[in-house]
Amino acid sequence: LLVLGVLGYRVMAFIAPPPLVLAAPQDQLSTSSRVITISGMTAPGAVLSINGRPFVPDAAGNFTTDLVLVPGVNTIELESRTKHSRPARLIRRIQVIASGAPVALRAQHRNPES
């Protein structure tokens, strides 16, 4: 019976969702910016998706990316999973309060000779 208990514990730990911690943004944030930085961490080697699009965290499981928002309420869905685990999911709702808010994109460096 003890062997079955230990085996069950290991199976549950194997299929348990990986950690998924979102450092930013906070839920229910109101902003006038149309670009928001998403940052957090998950298990090293986990597969992460942000709004259904794959994103590769660094080797330690950390991730940071910018996301363009639309005026009004935006829902950001994050999902992290390892090969055999159930997914871990987080949802954040961000409201862009200025309908005419400009999109501030980072400048791209271009080679002037091209």
Steps between C-alpha positions, in 0.01 A plus 500: 500500500788737577653424159172593327483823696855599403436404137177704493679801649771483233247469218308801632823703528591396143171620348454803727498837321834682496532819704384809313562834671418830333698793640336754266242613415264484794141394437239772441766755408380822333750674276519758225785315329426266211817297562547298816791290624421147610757337727513199726637151543409138447682168526821470299423314177126573517311603189332838542226663294375856525155549346546172316835592346807299600769682694833353608615588854873513574687197640398592856130532405489883508311690232446863398323633192301801387139467387303754298155570643182641349284770658257353755534179698774257390522142626847348524508122537820318592541123500804299604548126477772241507504190283267291718339756728162661515517866398535786744287799393488865597269772369549874533255768392649833403298807408639760261311812606597746224339399172748710303802373689800473268689178454854560622721254319868459564720649232655247270859557396547478128818478306514829301691327221225249426 
